[in-house]
């Protein structure tokens, strides 16, 4: 999420909250287009705090493991290690969430990526690289990175030029005629 690739309205002190990685069954959804943010997702997206999300995950029988990484600032480094989580044949799905900070309620992540190649070999993917895009949690109406708190009750949506209503009025995340990925997630299988 470097300034050169995301020039409009780029904030001072850009950073990510602690990335939270979750292994779960197919019956769990962390976030989805048109869905309503849980209190845990709302707090990650607005404040970068994970404690409510961790409580929600601990109480969900479809979640088998989860852990948080560390906060990191873009001015210091561009790579951060994410925590190790355990997967199984029954719980082979991965979800990740991290706040794009500062921001009103913007985050990035992935929801329900199956770590097993079910359309091909049926084997575990040994390495996965995913491009992650910005999302709006629908819990704050702010239109700039540093907008004041302005609660709203909307739905989660991916920020994309295909849906002009999803774009922040400040032009954040838009470069040319597209929204570029804000992160790249690289995962390796360890056995």
Secondary structure by P-SEA (a helix, b strand, c coil): ccccccccccccccccccbbbbbbccccccccccccccaaaaaaacccccaaaaaaaaacccccccbbbbbbbcccccbbbbbbbbbcccccbbbbbbbcccccbbbbbbccccccccccccccccbbbbbbbbbbccccccccccccbbbbbbbbbcccccccccccccccccccccccccbbbbbbbcc
